[in-house]
Amino acid sequence: MVTTTVGLLHPGEMGAAVGRCLTAAGHRVLWAPEGRSPASTARAAAAGLTTVSGGLAGLVRQADVIISVCPPHAALGLARQVAGFGGVYTDANAVSPATAREIARIVEAGGASYVDGGIIGTPPVAPGFIRLYLSGARAREVQRLFAGGPVDARMIGGDAGTASAVKMAYASWTKGSAALLLAARALARAEGVEETLLTEWDGSQPGLAERSARAAGSAAAKGWRWVAEMEEIAASMAAAGLPDGFHQAAAEIYRRAQDAPAPDAILTALLSPP
């Protein structure tokens, strides 16, 4: 196996898990700690990542491949910060096809090759836990980095925006429907019929009450990331000639939820916008 030097932006929960898979495959994975939290430092250490000196510029100088795994609102800004990178830049963020194409223009203008990525699933603690969809002329090179490891890297053909389109369509249902569940339960609470709704769900929609509880827990923990993701999905829908209001509303649900101190406070937060 050929060892590749990979720069990882940045080791959040998903990014660190991807980095762990790359280090386990024998690759050298760099990260820049400047401005990052103690939690990021701990995740990077646990994943076996290598701290690079010189900040992001030092990472750019040493990496053959850069993989960006960050909240979607930061994806464009990160792409602008790697000016001068001449390797393969893989954006694996939850962004619209149009945003993916804009990122491609930015990094290609600086001399890099662009690979579009879309991650579906949970952090890869076991084989099959995530799928990494890849598109672009050099996507095969990125796919090889994960060969034999827990990340199921899948080539789907196409160019910039193709892999992102898969992510947008998939998350439009998973996270969009979760936001709708939270809104439905909040409406029932506002009208004083929440317990009646839960009883009805138990009888006619088994598992829905439990799913709404899981949705509240996820929104409390990660809803701040999903505001921009829902906005990217809304933009994707609009660009395809579809109504974008579903996911604009979902973005607002998660925007209100991000201020809730705990899952059981989510519904109250939805009913009491700032």
ZIKAPE-V854079 format. One record per residue. N is the residue number from 0. PSI is psi as a letter, one per 20 degrees, with the letter a starting at -180 (999 if undefined). NEAR is the number of other C-alpha atoms within 10 Angstrom. Layout:
BEGIN
n->{N & N}
psi->{PSI & PSI}
near->{NEAR & NEAR}
END
This chain:
BEGIN
n->{0 & 1 & 2 & 3 & 4 & 5 & 6 & 7 & 8 & 9 & 10 & 11 & 12 & 13 & 14 & 15 & 16 & 17 & 18 & 19 & 20 & 21 & 22 & 23 & 24 & 25 & 26 & 27 & 28 & 29 & 30 & 31 & 32 & 33 & 34 & 35 & 36 & 37 & 38 & 39 & 40 & 41 & 42 & 43 & 44 & 45 & 46 & 47 & 48 & 49 & 50 & 51 & 52 & 53 & 54 & 55 & 56 & 57 & 58 & 59 & 60 & 61 & 62 & 63 & 64 & 65 & 66 & 67 & 68 & 69 & 70 & 71 & 72 & 73 & 74 & 75 & 76 & 77 & 78 & 79 & 80 & 81 & 82 & 83 & 84 & 85 & 86 & 87 & 88 & 89 & 90 & 91 & 92 & 93 & 94 & 95 & 96 & 97 & 98 & 99 & 100 & 101 & 102 & 103 & 104 & 105 & 106 & 107 & 108 & 109 & 110 & 111 & 112 & 113 & 114 & 115 & 116 & 117 & 118 & 119 & 120 & 121 & 122 & 123 & 124 & 125 & 126 & 127 & 128 & 129 & 130 & 131 & 132 & 133 & 134 & 135 & 136 & 137 & 138 & 139 & 140 & 141 & 142 & 143 & 144 & 145 & 146 & 147 & 148 & 149 & 150 & 151 & 152 & 153 & 154 & 155 & 156 & 157 & 158 & 159 & 160 & 161 & 162 & 163 & 164 & 165 & 166 & 167 & 168 & 169 & 170 & 171 & 172 & 173 & 174 & 175 & 176 & 177 & 178 & 179 & 180 & 181 & 182 & 183 & 184 & 185 & 186 & 187 & 188 & 189 & 190 & 191 & 192 & 193 & 194 & 195 & 196 & 197 & 198 & 199 & 200 & 201 & 202 & 203 & 204 & 205 & 206 & 207 & 208 & 209 & 210 & 211 & 212 & 213 & 214 & 215 & 216 & 217 & 218 & 219 & 220 & 221 & 222 & 223 & 224 & 225 & 226 & 227 & 228 & 229 & 230 & 231 & 232 & 233 & 234 & 235 & 236 & 237 & 238 & 239 & 240 & 241 & 242 & 243 & 244 & 245 & 246 & 247 & 248 & 249 & 250 & 251 & 252 & 253 & 254 & 255 & 256 & 257 & 258 & 259 & 260 & 261 & 262 & 263 & 264 & 265 & 266 & 267 & 268 & 269 & 270 & 271 & 272 & 273}
psi->{p & p & p & q & o & p & p & p & o & r & m & a & g & g & g & h & g & g & h & g & h & g & h & h & i & j & q & o & o & q & q & o & i & p & j & q & r & h & h & g & g & g & g & g & g & h & i & k & q & p & p & q & q & j & b & h & h & h & g & h & h & h & q & h & p & p & p & o & n & r & q & h & i & i & g & g & g & g & h & h & i & k & p & i & p & j & b & o & o & o & o & l & r & m & q & q & h & g & h & g & h & g & g & g & g & g & h & h & h & i & j & r & q & p & p & p & q & o & p & p & a & r & p & m & i & q & p & i & h & q & p & o & p & p & q & r & h & k & h & h & h & g & g & h & h & j & p & i & a & h & p & n & p & p & p & j & a & a & b & p & h & g & h & h & h & g & g & g & g & g & h & h & g & g & h & g & h & g & h & h & g & h & g & g & h & h & g & h & g & h & j & k & k & g & h & g & g & h & g & g & g & h & g & i & m & p & i & h & g & h & h & h & g & h & h & g & g & g & h & h & h & j & h & h & h & i & g & h & g & h & h & h & g & g & h & g & g & g & h & j & j & q & p & i & h & g & i & g & g & h & g & h & g & h & g & h & h & i & i & p & i & r & h & i & i & g & h & g & h & h & i & m & q & 999}
near->{9 & 8 & 12 & 17 & 19 & 28 & 28 & 26 & 23 & 23 & 28 & 20 & 16 & 18 & 23 & 28 & 21 & 25 & 31 & 24 & 25 & 26 & 22 & 15 & 18 & 14 & 20 & 18 & 27 & 28 & 26 & 25 & 20 & 13 & 8 & 12 & 11 & 10 & 12 & 18 & 20 & 12 & 20 & 28 & 15 & 13 & 21 & 18 & 25 & 18 & 17 & 19 & 14 & 13 & 14 & 19 & 16 & 15 & 25 & 24 & 15 & 16 & 23 & 16 & 24 & 29 & 24 & 22 & 28 & 22 & 18 & 22 & 18 & 13 & 21 & 18 & 12 & 18 & 22 & 13 & 14 & 20 & 17 & 16 & 25 & 20 & 20 & 23 & 29 & 29 & 29 & 25 & 24 & 32 & 32 & 29 & 25 & 17 & 20 & 28 & 18 & 16 & 27 & 26 & 16 & 20 & 25 & 19 & 14 & 16 & 15 & 22 & 21 & 27 & 28 & 30 & 35 & 26 & 23 & 18 & 11 & 14 & 19 & 20 & 14 & 12 & 12 & 15 & 14 & 20 & 20 & 21 & 25 & 32 & 26 & 22 & 15 & 17 & 25 & 16 & 12 & 22 & 18 & 12 & 23 & 20 & 15 & 12 & 16 & 23 & 25 & 20 & 25 & 18 & 17 & 14 & 15 & 14 & 21 & 26 & 26 & 22 & 32 & 30 & 23 & 21 & 24 & 24 & 14 & 14 & 18 & 22 & 13 & 11 & 22 & 22 & 17 & 23 & 26 & 19 & 19 & 25 & 19 & 16 & 20 & 20 & 16 & 17 & 17 & 13 & 9 & 11 & 13 & 16 & 12 & 12 & 16 & 19 & 13 & 14 & 15 & 14 & 11 & 10 & 11 & 13 & 11 & 16 & 18 & 13 & 14 & 21 & 18 & 15 & 23 & 26 & 17 & 15 & 28 & 21 & 16 & 14 & 25 & 18 & 19 & 25 & 25 & 22 & 26 & 31 & 23 & 26 & 29 & 25 & 24 & 25 & 20 & 13 & 14 & 10 & 9 & 11 & 14 & 19 & 14 & 17 & 27 & 19 & 19 & 27 & 27 & 19 & 28 & 29 & 22 & 23 & 32 & 22 & 18 & 20 & 12 & 14 & 19 & 13 & 15 & 26 & 23 & 16 & 21 & 22 & 16 & 10 & 12 & 8}
END
